[in-house]
Amino acid sequence: MKRQVKCPCCRQSIDQNQMLVLFKLSKSIGRLSVKCRNGQQGCRATFPLSNEYLHISTCPYEWQICPHEGCGQQVLRKDVQAHDQSCTHWRQLCPMGCGTLLVRENQTQHNCYRELQQRYLAERRKQRAIAANLRRKMQRMQSRMAQIKRQINLMCESLEVGDLETEAGEGTSAWTDASPSSSRHRHTYNSRIRFI
């Protein structure tokens, strides 16, 4: 781009000599020693005018607004930490990452590890209770299944004995007059039927 030949403010013509003079003048003004604008708060610093912004950005006597929402109190930069320790509007998420919003009242009592351990132990007790309940139900079911199996076996045996007696009745009377073992077998069958 071409260098402008007119002043952007007053629109008068500018020559190179004037530009050089203005540059030297601004350098001279920048070297002038000035006092900090926070002299009333107690700052005694002096510095070149060109360094004013740098000083103000770190000056301990500069007023700052408390960063905590709802406070709005103005505090000197040097007193920010002390104010932060006593500010009633202080809020902070737990630095350990548990997600708890800490305030002054609960900050000292908050213990992530203890709370997580208590939560873990409570969950463990709950899981153990569920497992014990399931184990009891399984044992009851196994007991019932064993009873059902016994009853099925008895029914199968009774059907076999009934078939044998029927076959013996239709054929000869030898079966009914058989050895005492057959009567013992019938007695066992009758007792099993009573059990059912």
Salt bridges, closest charged atoms under 4 A:
GLU62 OE2 - ARG37 NH2 2.81
ASP79 OD1 - LYS78 NZ 3.41
ASP84 OD1 - HIS68 NE2 2.36
GLU115 OE2 - HIS110 ND1 3.56
GLU157 OE1 - ARG192 NH1 1.77
GLU165 OE2 - ARG186 NE 3.46
